[in-house]
Amino acid sequence: MSEHDEAMIHAIRLVEAVIFASTQPVTARVLANLLPEETDVDAVLAEVGAQYAGRGVGLVEVGGGWQFRTAPDIAPALRKVVELPRRLPRVAMETLAIVAYHQPVTRTEIEEIRGAALSQTTLDLLLENGLVTPKGRRESPGRPTLWGTTPAFLAQFGLNDLRDLPKREELLVDASAPGQPAPPPAEETQEG
């Protein structure tokens, strides 16, 4: 076995171990800092991904880094034995969606968009779950806190980047689809 082959095997094992041991997605930059300078991190990641292809877990790029995730076809079987994390209440999900799509956003702006007051409990729940974080302060009277999402938000929702969020058009229900209520009729105007 050549020296290059041995170096590649060592790099693959190291990358595999780091990603496996990490609770958060591991960035390519972190991996590059662990490996010898001449190592092609992308080639190592491709090899690790290939080795796990078709297995019970796979290497996926999520939240700006790399993480092992259960294969999608296996996940339903695990629901019987793995405790699922507690679901967020509806108000927390609404708040999280507003933050994700409008960040950086103030609490007042969240309340305006929701059309309802935002309790500190809801914000605390999102903070405890590591889904939102302060992103500075707005340069306006009172200097309100600006809120944004975290890498944990991306990882939890299987996103690699905020650009992967569904577009508004994808979220709207097609009123012409079967089983959907018909849109209200357009008002007719009489011109005289």
Residue frames relative to the residue before (quaternion, step in Angstrom):
aa qw qx qy qz dx dy dz
M 1.0000 0.0000 0.0000 0.0000 0.00 0.00 0.00
S 0.4267 -0.7216 0.4862 0.2465 3.56 -0.87 0.96
E 0.6614 -0.5041 0.3838 0.4014 3.52 -1.32 0.34
H 0.6207 0.5461 -0.3289 0.4565 3.57 1.09 -0.78
D 0.6552 0.5096 -0.3110 0.4629 3.60 0.95 -0.89
E 0.6514 0.5089 -0.3127 0.4678 3.59 0.95 -0.85
A 0.6446 0.5165 -0.3179 0.4654 3.59 0.99 -0.83
M 0.6523 0.5103 -0.3100 0.4669 3.59 1.01 -0.83
I 0.6412 0.5159 -0.3232 0.4672 3.61 0.94 -0.85
H 0.6474 0.5062 -0.3129 0.4762 3.58 0.97 -0.87
A 0.6547 0.5131 -0.3127 0.4585 3.61 0.91 -0.90
I 0.6426 0.5198 -0.3178 0.4646 3.61 0.96 -0.87
R 0.6704 0.4966 -0.3000 0.4626 3.58 0.88 -0.94
L 0.6576 0.5126 -0.3096 0.4571 3.58 0.95 -0.86
V 0.6604 0.4987 -0.3005 0.4743 3.60 0.90 -0.94
E 0.6366 0.5285 -0.3185 0.4626 3.58 0.95 -0.90
A 0.6836 0.4928 -0.2851 0.4566 3.60 0.86 -0.96
V 0.6614 0.5054 -0.3126 0.4576 3.60 0.90 -0.89
I 0.6818 0.4740 -0.2948 0.4729 3.60 0.84 -0.93
F 0.6433 0.5271 -0.3208 0.4532 3.58 0.97 -0.82
A 0.7252 0.4580 -0.2437 0.4527 3.58 0.89 -0.92
S 0.6405 0.5569 -0.3286 0.4144 3.59 1.12 -0.53
T 0.3774 -0.7181 0.5404 0.2234 3.55 -1.08 0.80
Q 0.7207 0.3480 -0.2125 0.5606 3.59 1.28 -0.29
P 0.6258 -0.5078 0.4038 0.4330 3.60 -1.19 0.34
V 0.3111 -0.7520 0.5594 0.1576 3.57 -1.00 0.89
T 0.3598 -0.7562 0.5076 0.2025 3.56 -0.70 1.07
A 0.6182 -0.5377 0.4259 0.3839 3.54 -1.27 0.46
R 0.6009 0.5684 -0.3543 0.4363 3.60 1.10 -0.66
V 0.6422 0.5064 -0.3222 0.4768 3.60 0.96 -0.85
L 0.6612 0.5036 -0.3070 0.4637 3.57 0.94 -0.89
A 0.6439 0.5281 -0.3237 0.4492 3.58 0.97 -0.85
N 0.6515 0.5164 -0.3119 0.4600 3.59 1.07 -0.70
L 0.6718 0.4964 -0.2920 0.4658 3.60 1.16 -0.53
L 0.7168 0.4508 -0.2322 0.4787 3.54 1.12 -0.74
P 0.6329 -0.5008 0.4056 0.4291 3.58 -1.21 0.36
E 0.6629 -0.5754 0.3270 0.3502 3.54 -1.07 0.84
E 0.7199 0.4615 -0.2617 0.4476 3.61 0.94 -0.81
T 0.4906 0.6828 -0.4211 0.3402 3.61 1.29 -0.06
D 0.3403 -0.7135 0.5801 0.1967 3.56 -0.98 0.92
V 0.3137 -0.7915 0.4979 0.1650 3.58 -0.13 1.33
D 0.6412 0.5311 -0.3304 0.4446 3.60 0.95 -0.83
A 0.6504 0.5056 -0.3160 0.4707 3.59 1.00 -0.79
V 0.6389 0.5158 -0.3242 0.4698 3.59 1.01 -0.80
L 0.6605 0.5009 -0.3041 0.4695 3.59 0.91 -0.91
A 0.6328 0.5269 -0.3290 0.4623 3.58 1.00 -0.80
E 0.6612 0.5032 -0.3024 0.4671 3.59 0.98 -0.82
V 0.6409 0.5008 -0.3256 0.4821 3.59 0.96 -0.83
G 0.6437 0.5228 -0.3149 0.4617 3.59 0.94 -0.86
A 0.6594 0.5084 -0.3030 0.4637 3.58 0.98 -0.87
Q 0.6526 0.5222 -0.3181 0.4475 3.58 1.00 -0.80
Y 0.7338 0.4027 -0.2282 0.4973 3.59 1.11 -0.63
A 0.4245 0.7079 -0.4696 0.3133 3.61 1.23 -0.06
G 0.8281 0.2052 -0.1724 0.4924 3.56 -0.92 0.97
R 0.5899 0.5692 -0.3755 0.4325 3.59 1.24 0.09
G 0.7317 -0.4444 0.3015 0.4198 3.58 -1.29 0.00
V 0.7476 0.1646 -0.1323 0.6296 3.55 1.27 -0.42
G 0.1198 -0.7907 0.5970 0.0636 3.52 -1.18 0.55
L 0.4904 -0.6300 0.5160 0.3105 3.52 -1.27 0.43
V 0.0220 0.8058 -0.5895 0.0508 3.56 -0.72 1.09
E 0.3887 -0.6764 0.5716 0.2542 3.53 -1.20 0.62
V 0.1896 0.7750 -0.5700 0.1966 3.55 -0.61 1.18
G 0.8452 0.1576 -0.1131 0.4980 3.56 -1.07 0.70
G 0.6840 -0.4992 0.2866 0.4482 3.58 1.07 0.66
G 0.7605 0.2696 -0.1813 0.5622 3.58 1.25 0.23
W 0.5529 -0.6023 0.4733 0.3279 3.54 -1.32 -0.34
Q 0.0358 0.7926 -0.6037 0.0776 3.53 -1.03 0.88
F 0.4141 -0.6492 0.5606 0.3046 3.54 -1.20 0.52
R 0.0272 -0.7886 0.6139 -0.0227 3.56 -0.94 0.97
T 0.5894 -0.5618 0.4479 0.3694 3.53 -1.22 0.58
A 0.5301 -0.6161 0.4739 0.3388 3.57 -1.03 0.80
P 0.5658 -0.6474 0.3877 0.3325 3.62 -0.86 0.93
D 0.6772 0.4935 -0.3087 0.4501 3.62 1.00 -0.70
I 0.6612 0.4922 -0.2930 0.4845 3.60 1.24 -0.38
A 0.5291 0.6920 -0.3880 0.3011 3.59 1.10 -0.72
P 0.6574 0.5139 -0.3578 0.4192 3.68 0.78 -0.78
A 0.6388 0.5285 -0.3350 0.4476 3.62 1.01 -0.70
L 0.6525 0.5320 -0.3160 0.4374 3.60 1.09 -0.67
R 0.5299 0.6458 -0.4105 0.3656 3.58 1.16 -0.44
K 0.6174 0.5613 -0.3347 0.4379 3.59 1.20 -0.49
V 0.8039 0.2896 -0.1338 0.5020 3.61 1.09 -0.63
V 0.7037 0.4092 -0.2583 0.5202 3.60 1.18 -0.43
E 0.4030 -0.7111 0.5225 0.2427 3.55 -0.82 1.01
L 0.3419 -0.7438 0.5410 0.1930 3.54 -0.78 1.05
P 0.5442 -0.6044 0.4475 0.3720 3.59 -1.04 0.63
R 0.5979 -0.5768 0.4178 0.3678 3.54 -1.14 0.65
R 0.4494 -0.6892 0.5005 0.2694 3.55 -0.94 0.90
L 0.4744 -0.6538 0.5086 0.2981 3.52 -1.12 0.67
P 0.5355 -0.6064 0.4684 0.3551 3.60 -1.07 0.65
R 0.6852 -0.5122 0.3325 0.3970 3.55 -1.21 0.55
V 0.6564 0.5127 -0.3226 0.4497 3.60 0.89 -0.90
A 0.6430 0.5078 -0.3270 0.4711 3.61 1.03 -0.71
M 0.6498 0.5033 -0.3196 0.4715 3.60 0.98 -0.78
E 0.6282 0.5215 -0.3358 0.4698 3.60 1.00 -0.78
T 0.6626 0.5046 -0.2971 0.4670 3.56 0.92 -0.94
L 0.6504 0.5177 -0.3093 0.4619 3.58 0.96 -0.89
A 0.6434 0.5149 -0.3228 0.4655 3.60 0.98 -0.80
I 0.6449 0.5128 -0.3240 0.4650 3.58 0.96 -0.84
V 0.6512 0.5031 -0.3180 0.4708 3.58 0.90 -0.89
A 0.6632 0.5269 -0.3115 0.4308 3.60 0.87 -0.95
Y 0.7651 0.3939 -0.2065 0.4656 3.57 0.86 -0.93
H 0.7817 0.3381 -0.1697 0.4959 3.61 1.12 -0.53
Q 0.3972 0.7642 -0.4542 0.2277 3.61 1.22 -0.01
P 0.5541 -0.2221 -0.8023 -0.0017 1.48 -2.08 1.36
V 0.0832 -0.8134 0.5752 -0.0247 3.57 -0.93 0.95
T 0.3902 -0.7119 0.5331 0.2381 3.57 -1.09 0.73
R 0.6689 -0.4866 0.3789 0.4150 3.54 -1.31 0.32
T 0.6362 0.5308 -0.3270 0.4546 3.61 0.97 -0.83
E 0.6550 0.5009 -0.3135 0.4709 3.59 0.97 -0.83
I 0.6112 0.5350 -0.3486 0.4677 3.59 1.03 -0.74
E 0.6682 0.5014 -0.2972 0.4624 3.57 0.91 -0.93
E 0.6411 0.5200 -0.3267 0.4603 3.60 0.99 -0.78
I 0.6729 0.4906 -0.2976 0.4669 3.58 0.91 -0.88
R 0.6933 0.4670 -0.2673 0.4794 3.60 0.95 -0.91
G 0.3238 -0.7469 0.5120 0.2740 3.55 1.10 -0.71
A 0.7172 0.3309 -0.2328 0.5674 3.57 1.22 0.46
A 0.6001 -0.5636 0.4285 0.3723 3.55 -1.25 0.48
L 0.3074 -0.7329 0.5809 0.1756 3.54 -1.20 0.63
S 0.3110 -0.7673 0.5292 0.1856 3.57 -0.58 1.11
Q 0.5845 -0.5742 0.4419 0.3653 3.54 -1.19 0.58
T 0.5753 0.6007 -0.3674 0.4162 3.60 1.13 -0.65
T 0.6539 0.5111 -0.3126 0.4621 3.59 0.95 -0.86
L 0.6670 0.4902 -0.2967 0.4762 3.56 0.90 -0.92
D 0.6351 0.5288 -0.3219 0.4619 3.59 1.02 -0.82
L 0.6356 0.5336 -0.3290 0.4505 3.60 0.98 -0.82
L 0.6689 0.4879 -0.2954 0.4766 3.59 0.95 -0.86
L 0.6350 0.5174 -0.3175 0.4778 3.58 1.09 -0.72
E 0.6528 0.5251 -0.3080 0.4509 3.61 0.93 -0.93
N 0.7058 0.4426 -0.2529 0.4919 3.55 1.05 -0.79
G 0.4603 -0.7203 0.4202 0.3045 3.58 1.29 0.04
L 0.4483 0.7184 -0.4306 0.3121 3.58 1.19 0.48
V 0.7694 0.1566 -0.1106 0.6093 3.59 1.20 -0.50
T 0.0606 -0.7831 0.6186 0.0209 3.53 -1.26 0.46
P 0.5600 -0.5733 0.4547 0.3886 3.60 -1.14 0.47
K 0.1508 -0.8008 0.5771 0.0544 3.58 -0.98 0.88
G 0.7622 -0.2902 0.1692 0.5533 3.56 1.11 0.65
R 0.4497 -0.6612 0.5257 0.2904 3.53 -1.31 -0.35
R 0.4757 -0.6567 0.5079 0.2907 3.55 -1.11 0.76
E 0.4036 -0.6971 0.5416 0.2405 3.56 -1.02 0.83
S 0.4654 0.6113 -0.4958 0.4048 3.55 0.34 1.33
P 0.7178 -0.4347 0.2849 0.4632 3.60 -1.19 0.27
G 0.7890 0.2595 -0.2290 0.5076 3.55 -0.90 0.98
R 0.1941 -0.8246 0.5034 0.1702 3.59 1.30 -0.33
P 0.0022 -0.8432 0.5374 -0.0174 3.60 0.60 1.13
T 0.5608 -0.6072 0.4585 0.3265 3.54 -1.19 0.66
L 0.2793 -0.7216 0.6109 0.1675 3.54 -1.09 0.81
W 0.1944 -0.7941 0.5702 0.0806 3.58 -0.91 0.95
G 0.0146 0.7790 -0.6263 0.0261 3.52 -1.17 0.74
T 0.5795 -0.5825 0.4399 0.3626 3.55 -1.29 0.22
T 0.4029 -0.7092 0.5386 0.2111 3.55 -1.35 0.32
P 0.6540 -0.4649 0.3877 0.4537 3.60 -1.25 0.07
A 0.5958 0.5598 -0.3684 0.4426 3.62 1.10 -0.58
F 0.5874 0.5539 -0.3600 0.4675 3.60 1.12 -0.64
L 0.6616 0.5043 -0.3071 0.4623 3.57 0.87 -0.97
A 0.6779 0.4974 -0.2943 0.4544 3.57 0.87 -0.97
Q 0.6686 0.5153 -0.3176 0.4319 3.59 0.87 -0.91
F 0.7636 0.3474 -0.1931 0.5090 3.57 1.03 -0.73
G 0.5275 -0.6897 0.3781 0.3210 3.57 1.26 0.40
L 0.4710 0.6621 -0.4434 0.3783 3.57 1.11 0.68
N 0.3673 -0.7154 0.5470 0.2325 3.54 -1.09 0.66
D 0.7892 0.0361 0.0510 0.6110 3.54 1.13 -0.76
L 0.6176 -0.5489 0.4013 0.3953 3.59 -1.17 0.43
R 0.5801 0.5835 -0.3738 0.4281 3.59 1.17 -0.48
D 0.6188 0.5513 -0.3416 0.4433 3.60 1.26 -0.31
L 0.4283 0.6809 -0.4811 0.3486 3.61 1.26 -0.01
P 0.5545 -0.5979 0.4403 0.3757 3.61 -1.02 0.65
K 0.4657 -0.6559 0.5145 0.2968 3.56 -1.09 0.72
R 0.6773 -0.5076 0.3441 0.4064 3.56 -1.21 0.54
E 0.6482 0.5382 -0.3182 0.4346 3.59 0.94 -0.88
E 0.6491 0.5236 -0.3105 0.4562 3.59 1.09 -0.71
L 0.6816 0.4974 -0.2784 0.4588 3.57 1.18 -0.58
L 0.6054 0.5691 -0.3601 0.4242 3.59 1.16 -0.50
V 0.4304 -0.6853 0.5264 0.2606 3.55 -1.03 0.82
D 0.4002 -0.7008 0.5389 0.2416 3.56 -0.92 0.93
A 0.3428 -0.7817 0.4883 0.1817 3.58 -0.38 1.25
S 0.6640 0.4989 -0.3232 0.4536 3.61 1.12 -0.40
A 0.4878 0.6628 -0.4343 0.3662 3.59 1.29 -0.08
P 0.5878 -0.5817 0.4152 0.3792 3.60 -1.08 0.68
G 0.7930 0.3014 -0.2343 0.4748 3.53 -1.06 0.82
Q 0.6224 0.5110 -0.3451 0.4821 3.57 1.27 -0.06
P 0.5378 -0.6154 0.4493 0.3609 3.60 -1.03 0.63
A 0.5222 -0.6334 0.4726 0.3206 3.53 -1.10 0.71
P 0.5352 -0.6142 0.4531 0.3619 3.58 -1.07 0.62
P 0.5784 -0.5801 0.4183 0.3922 3.59 -1.09 0.54
P 0.5407 -0.6301 0.4335 0.3503 3.59 -1.03 0.72
A 0.5126 -0.6330 0.4866 0.3159 3.52 -1.12 0.71
E 0.4567 -0.6817 0.4910 0.2925 3.54 -0.98 0.81
E 0.3479 -0.7304 0.5516 0.2030 3.52 -0.98 0.89
T 0.1766 -0.7684 0.6043 0.1146 3.54 -1.03 0.71
Q 0.2783 -0.7387 0.5880 0.1762 3.52 -1.05 0.75
E 0.1693 -0.7686 0.6077 0.1065 3.49 -0.84 0.92
G 0.1460 -0.8334 0.5309 0.0478 3.53 -0.74 0.94
